Amino acid sequence: MFGLFSLFGRSTALEGALKEAGIHPLLVPEAVKLTIVRIHKRYGEWRRTEASYADAAALLAYLSHPGR
């Protein structure tokens, strides 16, 4: 199956931020990653890429934690 990022290009900054937050990038659906990238392109232009992806990855890690 074609991954969405094979068509649009992978965001290594996002995948690195996910790894730093403790989430393996393969466990996050491609649609979620694509949504994060799209939101960043629309609203996150005023911030550094690494910082905004780190914030998104931290939020995703918090929301996906089973013990919350």
N, C-alpha and C positions, 0 to 999 in steps of 0.2 A: 504494500500500500504506500502511496505517496504521502510523505509528511508535508504539512503545510510549510514548514521551514525549508524544505528542499526547493520549493517554488520561490519563496521570498527571501531566503538567506537566513542563516542562523544568527541569533544575537548572542555572541559569546559573553557579553557583559551580563546579560540576564542569566545565562547558565552558570556563570561564575558566582553571581549573587545568590542563586538558589543553592549552590554547593556550600557557600559560606553560611547560609541560614540553616543548613542541615537537611536539605531536601535534595534527593538525587533528581537531576533534570528529566530522566526518563520516566519518573513517577508522576510528573506533571503533564496532563494532557496538552497536546499541541494547541488546541483551541484556547486554553487558558494562557499559554505563553504568547500566542498571537494577540490575544486581547490586551495583555500587559504591554506589549510592544506598541500596539495601536493607541492605547491610552497615553503612553509616554510620548508618542509622536504628537498627539493632539494637545496635551496639557503640560507636559514636562519639559518643554523646550528651555525654560528659564533655569532649570537645574542641571547639574552635571549628570551625565548618563549613569555613572556607577552609583551615585548616591540615590538617585530615584529608583533604580533597579534594586538596590539593597533594601530600600524601604518597602518596595512591593514584595520582595522575597521574604522579608521578615513578617509582613502581614500575612502572606500566604502560609508561612510556617506556623504562625499562631493559629490561624483558622483551621489548618489541617491536623493540628495536634489533638489526639483522641482524649486527652485528659483534661480538657478545658472546661 
